[in-house]
Amino acid sequence: MELLEHYGFLLDQNPNDKVFIPLPLGADIIMSSGKWSVDSLYIDHNGRASFALLCALRLWATPANQRRGVGRYVFSGSQLSPQNEIAAMQWIASKCKTMLQSLPSRVEDDLQLLEAIEFDDAHVLWSLAEEAGKDLPSAVATELNDFLCSNSVQHQHGGDNSRSDGKKVYEDAKRSRDKWKLAVQWRLGYKRVLVDCISFCSQTIQTLSAPNVLSQQ
């Protein structure tokens, strides 16, 4: 987040964006045999598993007594069989789903939150925060409310003067709002990588599950 605050923006398609994926239990032996580092096991910005992650999972999905014989094919980046590739893709998709479910907000929540952050009027934000239980998910309303309270943006009722005062207070908190927006944009990008990976894995599984593909083994 320090770099985000320094530069003040995010790239929609940053080739350096990645989501690190821990290997399943029992895969530490595979890690040492392949000499891969933990930071080489990730999903890239396009939702594709890294070379090292795919290699490790292909070996992991292979019976232990067969791994030595197929090692050279795995390390060259080759698929071992449709069934092996399906097993690897199923594990990756399941892991990504678990990671998404463990997060406090959804993609839809972050999109609504970003839309709300664009408003410069504190009274509009308070109105949105009060929509919990109506149109906005509670996670979005809670985060809006926490931001407004932590930045001393008061909820004032009255005529034009109170509305103007509320807007001025909110403008004083603009830097905090911009940092908040960057944080939401970053976590939204993180979620989208996982969503894209699940989609890619599902498509790959569907393709490899076709009878004509399975019969070629």
VEXVO-253716 format. One line per 10 residues: their letters; for each residue y, x, z of N, C-alpha, C. Coordinates in nm, 3 decimals. Atoms other than C-alpha are relative to their C-alpha. Layout:
<pts>
a) Y/X/Z/Y/X/Z/Y/X/Z; ...;
</pts>
This chain:
<pts>
mellehygfl) -0.120/0.080/0.000/0.000/0.000/0.000/0.126/0.085/0.000; -0.119/-0.086/-0.001/0.239/0.293/0.053/0.045/0.030/-0.142; -0.036/-0.026/0.139/0.224/0.377/-0.318/0.057/-0.125/-0.066; -0.051/0.124/0.056/0.275/0.012/-0.409/0.145/-0.022/0.042; -0.137/0.018/-0.050/0.584/-0.003/-0.190/0.096/0.100/-0.064; -0.086/-0.103/0.059/0.714/0.322/-0.341/0.037/-0.036/-0.143; -0.026/0.030/0.141/0.676/0.218/-0.706/0.049/-0.142/-0.021; -0.052/0.136/0.005/0.736/-0.150/-0.647/-0.060/-0.089/-0.106; 0.061/0.086/0.101/0.503/-0.286/-0.916/-0.148/0.033/-0.013; 0.142/-0.020/0.029/0.141/-0.324/-1.025/-0.022/-0.019/-0.149;
ldqnpndkvf) 0.038/0.019/0.139/-0.015/-0.289/-1.369/-0.104/-0.110/-0.008; 0.099/0.107/0.016/-0.203/-0.596/-1.492/-0.137/0.056/-0.035; 0.125/-0.064/0.038/-0.468/-0.370/-1.645/0.010/0.149/0.031; -0.007/-0.139/-0.043/-0.487/-0.046/-1.450/-0.139/0.062/-0.007; 0.134/-0.059/0.014/-0.783/0.171/-1.561/-0.047/0.073/0.125; 0.038/-0.069/-0.124/-0.777/0.339/-1.220/-0.041/-0.097/0.111; 0.042/0.098/-0.100/-0.844/0.014/-1.032/-0.151/-0.003/0.008; 0.145/0.007/-0.017/-1.194/-0.001/-0.887/-0.034/-0.060/0.135; 0.052/0.057/-0.124/-1.397/-0.177/-0.621/-0.127/0.077/0.035; 0.116/-0.080/-0.040/-1.639/0.047/-0.433/-0.111/-0.090/0.054;
iplplgadii) 0.117/0.080/-0.036/-1.989/-0.090/-0.384/-0.101/0.085/0.076; 0.105/-0.073/-0.072/-2.225/0.033/-0.112/-0.137/-0.036/-0.052; 0.134/0.024/0.051/-2.585/0.070/-0.221/-0.084/-0.078/0.101; 0.088/0.073/-0.092/-2.864/-0.145/-0.074/-0.071/0.094/0.095; 0.074/-0.079/-0.098/-3.063/-0.028/0.226/-0.118/0.072/-0.065; 0.111/-0.077/0.055/-3.314/0.244/0.145/0.035/0.077/-0.125; -0.040/-0.068/0.123/-3.115/0.377/-0.149/0.060/0.137/0.028; -0.059/-0.130/-0.031/-2.992/0.687/0.037/-0.080/0.114/-0.062; 0.083/-0.103/0.064/-3.287/0.886/-0.100/0.034/0.010/-0.148; -0.038/0.001/0.142/-3.191/0.781/-0.453/0.135/0.069/-0.018;
mssgkwsvds) -0.131/-0.065/0.006/-2.834/0.891/-0.384/-0.013/0.151/0.002; 0.014/-0.146/-0.013/-2.943/1.240/-0.279/-0.070/0.059/-0.120; 0.071/-0.053/0.116/-3.180/1.277/-0.573/0.089/0.006/-0.123; -0.089/0.002/0.115/-2.906/1.189/-0.820/0.126/0.081/0.022; -0.119/-0.080/-0.034/-2.642/1.398/-0.640/0.129/-0.077/-0.031; -0.119/0.081/0.020/-2.393/1.112/-0.661/0.078/-0.011/0.131; -0.083/0.019/-0.118/-2.104/1.082/-0.423/0.029/-0.148/0.017; -0.028/0.140/-0.029/-2.009/0.755/-0.257/0.113/-0.052/-0.087; -0.114/0.047/0.079/-1.682/0.740/-0.450/-0.030/-0.013/-0.149; 0.040/0.021/0.141/-1.875/0.733/-0.780/-0.070/-0.133/-0.019;
lyidhngras) 0.071/0.128/0.004/-2.033/0.398/-0.694/0.104/-0.113/0.007; -0.106/0.100/0.001/-1.787/0.131/-0.802/-0.010/-0.092/-0.121; -0.021/0.089/0.113/-1.697/-0.158/-1.032/0.138/0.034/-0.056; -0.130/-0.039/0.056/-1.420/-0.062/-1.275/0.088/-0.122/-0.025; -0.099/0.107/0.015/-1.113/-0.267/-1.367/-0.043/-0.108/-0.097; 0.050/0.099/0.094/-1.305/-0.445/-1.645/-0.119/-0.078/0.054; 0.113/0.070/-0.058/-1.576/-0.565/-1.409/-0.134/0.060/-0.038; 0.124/-0.067/0.038/-1.835/-0.310/-1.524/-0.039/0.100/0.108; 0.050/-0.097/-0.098/-2.054/-0.105/-1.293/0.015/0.141/-0.054; -0.013/-0.139/0.041/-1.993/0.270/-1.300/-0.136/0.056/-0.041;
fallcalrlw) 0.124/-0.064/0.045/-2.250/0.501/-1.458/-0.090/0.033/0.118; 0.079/-0.039/-0.117/-2.361/0.631/-1.119/-0.060/-0.121/0.070; 0.050/0.120/-0.066/-2.394/0.282/-0.970/-0.116/-0.060/-0.078; 0.108/0.055/0.082/-2.605/0.160/-1.262/-0.126/0.087/0.009; 0.114/-0.091/-0.009/-2.827/0.468/-1.253/-0.073/-0.017/0.133; 0.059/0.012/-0.133/-2.883/0.435/-0.880/-0.077/-0.131/0.015; 0.066/0.130/-0.013/-2.969/0.065/-0.903/-0.122/-0.012/-0.092; 0.119/0.001/0.086/-3.204/0.116/-1.197/-0.116/0.073/0.066; 0.104/-0.071/-0.074/-3.393/0.370/-0.990/-0.048/-0.083/0.119; 0.034/0.081/-0.118/-3.379/0.145/-0.683/-0.092/-0.116/-0.037;
atpanqrrgv) 0.080/0.114/0.046/-3.530/-0.143/-0.886/-0.135/0.043/-0.057; 0.127/-0.054/0.049/-3.816/0.083/-0.997/-0.093/0.029/0.118; 0.093/-0.034/-0.109/-4.130/0.110/-0.779/0.007/0.148/0.034; -0.018/-0.138/-0.046/-4.113/0.429/-0.570/-0.094/0.098/-0.069; 0.097/-0.091/0.061/-4.429/0.575/-0.727/0.023/0.021/-0.149; -0.029/-0.016/0.143/-4.278/0.544/-1.077/0.134/0.068/-0.026; -0.136/-0.051/0.018/-3.930/0.686/-1.015/0.004/0.139/-0.060; -0.002/-0.136/0.052/-4.016/1.048/-1.086/-0.020/0.001/-0.152; 0.030/0.002/0.143/-4.152/0.958/-1.429/0.113/-0.054/-0.086; -0.106/0.061/0.081/-3.848/0.757/-1.539/0.137/0.062/0.029;
gryvfsgsql) -0.128/-0.058/-0.040/-3.580/0.974/-1.379/0.084/0.051/-0.114; -0.078/-0.059/0.110/-3.482/1.153/-1.698/0.064/-0.107/-0.089; -0.057/0.108/0.080/-3.428/0.822/-1.879/0.119/-0.064/0.073; -0.109/0.058/-0.080/-3.217/0.684/-1.595/0.123/0.088/-0.003; -0.114/-0.091/-0.006/-2.998/0.994/-1.573/0.068/0.018/-0.136; -0.063/-0.005/0.132/-2.936/0.977/-1.947/0.077/-0.129/-0.031; -0.073/0.125/0.019/-2.798/0.625/-1.904/-0.078/-0.107/-0.071; 0.081/0.096/0.075/-3.087/0.441/-2.068/-0.049/-0.114/0.090; 0.064/0.111/-0.068/-3.211/0.098/-1.969/-0.150/0.025/0.002; 0.144/-0.023/-0.013/-3.570/0.109/-1.845/-0.080/-0.116/-0.058;
spqneiaamq) 0.067/0.119/0.051/-3.672/-0.247/-1.927/0.091/-0.119/0.027; -0.081/0.119/-0.029/-3.523/-0.597/-1.942/-0.013/-0.045/0.145; 0.020/0.044/-0.138/-3.678/-0.684/-1.606/0.073/0.090/0.099; -0.069/-0.095/-0.088/-3.540/-0.369/-1.444/0.151/-0.022/-0.005; -0.145/0.020/0.016/-3.192/-0.432/-1.584/0.042/-0.132/0.065; -0.030/0.129/-0.061/-3.203/-0.795/-1.472/0.005/0.014/0.152; 0.002/-0.021/-0.145/-3.294/-0.686/-1.118/0.128/0.071/0.047; -0.123/-0.072/-0.035/-3.000/-0.442/-1.112/0.122/-0.091/-0.009; -0.113/0.091/0.018/-2.758/-0.703/-1.246/0.001/-0.110/0.105; 0.006/0.103/-0.104/-2.880/-0.966/-1.001/0.050/0.053/0.134;
wiaskcktml) -0.045/-0.057/-0.126/-2.820/-0.731/-0.711/0.152/0.018/0.000; -0.145/-0.021/0.009/-2.468/-0.640/-0.830/0.074/-0.133/0.013; -0.066/0.131/-0.005/-2.374/-1.006/-0.887/-0.005/-0.059/0.140; 0.015/0.052/-0.136/-2.509/-1.106/-0.546/0.092/0.073/0.097; -0.087/-0.079/-0.087/-2.320/-0.822/-0.377/0.146/-0.039/-0.020; -0.138/0.038/0.028/-1.994/-0.918/-0.549/0.031/-0.138/0.058; -0.020/0.134/-0.056/-2.038/-1.283/-0.445/0.015/0.008/0.152; -0.008/-0.016/-0.145/-2.098/-1.176/-0.085/0.135/0.058/0.041; -0.129/-0.061/-0.031/-1.786/-0.959/-0.088/0.113/-0.101/-0.017; -0.103/0.102/0.021/-1.576/-1.245/-0.231/0.000/-0.101/0.114;
qslpsrvedd) 0.011/0.101/-0.105/-1.706/-1.489/0.030/0.047/0.052/0.135; -0.042/-0.058/-0.127/-1.621/-1.248/0.310/0.152/0.013/0.013; -0.145/-0.013/-0.001/-1.252/-1.241/0.214/0.064/-0.127/0.056; -0.063/0.117/-0.063/-1.011/-1.471/0.401/0.064/-0.098/-0.097; -0.062/0.091/0.098/-0.862/-1.618/0.082/-0.074/0.008/-0.132; 0.064/0.008/0.131/-0.980/-1.721/-0.263/0.100/0.039/-0.108; -0.087/-0.028/0.114/-0.843/-1.637/-0.607/0.102/-0.112/-0.014; -0.090/0.115/0.015/-0.697/-1.988/-0.625/0.109/0.001/0.107; -0.099/-0.006/-0.109/-0.526/-1.940/-0.287/0.109/0.102/-0.031; -0.096/-0.106/0.029/-0.361/-1.615/-0.395/0.094/-0.040/-0.114;
lqlleaiefd) -0.084/0.045/0.111/-0.237/-1.769/-0.720/0.106/-0.100/0.049; -0.096/0.096/-0.056/-0.076/-2.056/-0.527/0.102/0.070/0.090; -0.089/-0.073/-0.090/0.069/-1.813/-0.276/0.104/0.077/-0.080; -0.095/-0.073/0.085/0.227/-1.599/-0.549/0.104/-0.094/-0.059; -0.094/0.099/0.053/0.380/-1.911/-0.698/0.102/-0.039/0.106; -0.090/0.037/-0.109/0.526/-2.001/-0.360/0.098/0.112/0.034; -0.085/-0.115/-0.036/0.661/-1.649/-0.295/0.120/0.012/-0.093; -0.109/-0.012/0.096/0.876/-1.677/-0.606/0.123/-0.080/0.043; -0.115/0.079/-0.044/1.096/-1.935/-0.432/0.090/0.084/0.091; -0.097/-0.077/-0.078/1.414/-1.780/-0.288/0.063/-0.082/0.112;
dahvlwslae) -0.062/0.085/-0.100/1.504/-2.072/-0.066/-0.098/-0.021/0.117; 0.087/0.010/-0.117/1.363/-2.069/0.288/-0.047/-0.142/0.023; 0.037/0.138/-0.026/1.363/-2.448/0.309/-0.111/-0.046/-0.094; 0.108/0.032/0.093/1.144/-2.474/0.000/-0.131/0.059/0.053; 0.120/-0.063/-0.055/0.899/-2.229/0.160/-0.052/-0.075/0.122; 0.045/0.076/-0.117/0.893/-2.424/0.485/-0.067/-0.131/-0.045; 0.059/0.124/0.050/0.821/-2.741/0.289/-0.141/0.025/-0.052; 0.133/-0.035/0.051/0.530/-2.567/0.117/-0.095/0.029/0.115; 0.085/-0.034/-0.114/0.400/-2.435/0.448/-0.049/-0.125/0.071; 0.037/0.123/-0.068/0.395/-2.788/0.585/-0.097/-0.087/-0.080;
eagkdlpsav) 0.092/0.076/0.085/0.170/-2.902/0.299/-0.146/0.023/0.036; 0.139/-0.022/-0.042/-0.141/-2.780/0.483/-0.066/-0.135/0.025; 0.072/0.126/-0.015/-0.397/-3.057/0.469/0.035/-0.099/-0.110; -0.036/0.087/0.113/-0.230/-3.204/0.161/-0.041/0.069/-0.129; 0.029/-0.064/0.128/-0.204/-3.000/-0.158/-0.038/0.147/0.014; 0.026/-0.143/-0.016/-0.216/-2.644/-0.026/-0.118/0.025/0.093; 0.107/-0.038/-0.093/-0.526/-2.482/0.127/0.061/0.051/0.129; -0.054/-0.039/-0.130/-0.481/-2.408/0.497/0.030/0.150/0.005; -0.023/-0.145/0.000/-0.510/-2.030/0.431/0.137/0.034/-0.059; -0.129/-0.023/0.063/-0.205/-2.045/0.203/0.113/-0.043/0.093;
atelndflcs) -0.104/0.051/-0.089/-0.001/-2.258/0.442/0.017/0.089/0.123; -0.007/-0.086/-0.118/-0.089/-2.036/0.738/0.071/0.131/-0.031; -0.064/-0.127/0.035/0.016/-1.720/0.558/0.148/-0.019/-0.026; -0.142/0.031/0.021/0.343/-1.879/0.446/0.071/-0.014/0.134; -0.060/0.025/-0.131/0.414/-1.992/0.800/0.014/0.130/0.079; -0.005/-0.127/-0.073/0.330/-1.650/0.949/0.111/0.089/-0.054; -0.105/-0.083/0.059/0.562/-1.476/0.703/0.138/-0.049/0.042; -0.130/0.055/-0.034/0.852/-1.710/0.770/0.035/0.025/0.147; -0.023/-0.021/-0.143/0.811/-1.681/1.148/0.023/0.147/0.034; -0.011/-0.143/-0.031/0.764/-1.303/1.154/0.129/0.060/-0.051;
nsvqhqhggd) -0.126/-0.050/0.054/1.079/-1.255/0.947/0.120/-0.080/0.048; -0.108/0.077/-0.064/1.284/-1.491/1.164/0.071/-0.091/-0.099; -0.057/0.098/0.092/1.336/-1.736/0.878/-0.013/-0.136/0.065; 0.003/0.121/-0.081/1.431/-2.046/1.074/-0.015/-0.125/-0.086; 0.014/0.130/0.065/1.334/-2.398/0.979/0.112/-0.089/0.053; -0.117/0.074/-0.045/1.667/-2.578/0.997/0.014/-0.129/-0.081; -0.025/0.127/0.066/1.745/-2.939/0.916/0.150/-0.026/0.003; -0.142/0.034/0.001/2.084/-3.074/0.825/0.055/-0.006/-0.140; -0.065/0.011/0.128/2.337/-3.073/0.547/-0.001/0.128/-0.077; -0.007/-0.116/0.089/2.445/-2.815/0.296/0.017/0.129/0.077;
nsrsdgkkvy) -0.025/-0.122/-0.073/2.559/-2.567/0.562/-0.130/0.061/0.052; 0.124/-0.053/-0.054/2.217/-2.537/0.727/-0.087/0.052/-0.113; 0.080/-0.045/0.113/2.051/-2.506/0.386/0.050/0.136/-0.049; -0.058/-0.126/0.042/2.290/-2.228/0.291/-0.033/0.112/0.098; 0.032/-0.100/-0.101/2.233/-2.047/0.621/-0.145/0.043/-0.010; 0.142/-0.033/0.012/1.858/-2.068/0.579/-0.025/0.090/-0.119; 0.019/-0.082/0.119/1.882/-1.922/0.232/0.049/0.142/0.025; -0.054/-0.133/-0.028/2.096/-1.632/0.357/-0.099/0.081/0.085; 0.097/-0.069/-0.085/1.842/-1.547/0.629/-0.118/0.046/-0.083; 0.114/-0.035/0.083/1.566/-1.552/0.371/0.033/0.117/-0.092;
edakrsrdkw) -0.039/-0.110/0.087/1.761/-1.323/0.140/0.002/0.131/0.076; 0.002/-0.120/-0.083/1.792/-1.079/0.430/-0.143/0.054/0.016; 0.140/-0.040/-0.014/1.411/-1.071/0.440/-0.064/0.028/-0.136; 0.054/-0.016/0.136/1.376/-1.008/0.066/-0.092/0.121/-0.012; 0.085/-0.119/0.009/1.232/-0.659/0.110/-0.140/-0.029/0.055; 0.131/0.037/-0.055/0.957/-0.796/0.332/-0.075/-0.092/-0.095; 0.062/0.091/0.096/0.893/-1.068/0.078/-0.059/0.077/-0.118; 0.048/-0.078/0.114/0.860/-0.813/-0.204/-0.127/0.078/0.036; 0.119/-0.072/-0.046/0.611/-0.607/0.000/-0.118/-0.096/0.013; 0.103/0.103/-0.014/0.417/-0.924/0.077/-0.055/-0.039/-0.138;
klavqwrlgy) 0.042/0.037/0.136/0.409/-1.015/-0.293/-0.090/0.107/-0.059; 0.083/-0.108/0.051/0.270/-0.672/-0.384/-0.139/-0.002/0.065; 0.129/0.005/-0.070/-0.001/-0.708/-0.121/-0.088/-0.111/-0.055; 0.077/0.112/0.055/-0.106/-1.048/-0.256/-0.045/0.031/-0.142; 0.037/-0.038/0.137/-0.101/-0.917/-0.615/-0.116/0.099/0.001; 0.106/-0.100/-0.007/-0.320/-0.622/-0.514/-0.133/-0.065/0.034; 0.128/0.060/-0.041/-0.582/-0.833/-0.337/-0.049/-0.099/-0.105; 0.041/0.088/0.109/-0.580/-1.081/-0.627/-0.069/0.081/-0.109; 0.063/-0.088/0.099/-0.656/-0.794/-0.865/-0.138/0.045/0.045; 0.129/-0.039/-0.058/-0.936/-0.683/-0.632/-0.103/-0.111/-0.021;
krvlvdcisf) 0.091/0.114/0.016/-1.090/-1.031/-0.640/-0.037/-0.020/-0.146; 0.027/0.022/0.143/-1.058/-1.055/-1.018/-0.101/0.100/-0.054; 0.102/-0.098/0.040/-1.258/-0.734/-1.061/-0.138/-0.051/0.038; 0.129/0.052/-0.045/-1.538/-0.890/-0.857/-0.043/-0.121/-0.082; 0.030/0.119/0.080/-1.516/-1.220/-1.048/-0.044/0.040/-0.141; 0.036/-0.046/0.135/-1.525/-1.038/-1.384/-0.138/0.065/0.000; 0.131/-0.066/-0.009/-1.826/-0.836/-1.268/-0.112/-0.104/0.009; 0.099/0.107/-0.011/-2.016/-1.150/-1.169/-0.023/-0.066/-0.135; 0.009/0.061/0.132/-1.940/-1.302/-1.508/-0.078/0.089/-0.096; 0.069/-0.093/0.089/-2.054/-0.989/-1.693/-0.149/0.008/0.033;
csqtiqtlsa) 0.141/-0.008/-0.041/-2.376/-0.965/-1.490/-0.076/-0.126/-0.040; 0.064/0.127/0.035/-2.453/-1.333/-1.548/-0.029/-0.007/-0.149; 0.020/0.000/0.145/-2.404/-1.296/-1.923/-0.111/0.096/-0.040; 0.103/-0.098/0.031/-2.621/-0.985/-1.930/-0.138/-0.053/0.037; 0.128/0.058/-0.045/-2.897/-1.157/-1.731/-0.047/-0.108/-0.097; 0.035/0.106/0.093/-2.886/-1.455/-1.965/-0.051/0.057/-0.132; 0.042/-0.062/0.126/-2.913/-1.231/-2.272/-0.137/0.064/0.013; 0.127/-0.071/-0.020/-3.197/-1.022/-2.130/-0.116/-0.094/0.035; 0.104/0.095/-0.037/-3.385/-1.332/-2.013/-0.054/-0.079/-0.120; 0.049/0.069/0.120/-3.425/-1.462/-2.369/-0.142/0.041/-0.030;
pnvlsqq) 0.141/-0.030/0.025/-3.795/-1.485/-2.462/-0.023/0.113/-0.098; 0.020/-0.104/0.101/-3.756/-1.260/-2.764/0.033/0.138/0.053; -0.033/-0.129/-0.061/-3.600/-0.986/-2.549/-0.111/0.043/0.096; 0.104/-0.032/-0.098/-3.859/-1.002/-2.272/-0.131/0.037/-0.069; 0.126/-0.027/0.069/-4.143/-0.996/-2.525/-0.003/0.136/-0.067; -0.007/-0.130/0.065/-4.022/-0.664/-2.664/-0.042/0.115/0.089; 0.035/-0.110/-0.091/-4.113/-0.468/-2.354/-0.140/0.052/-0.031;
</pts>
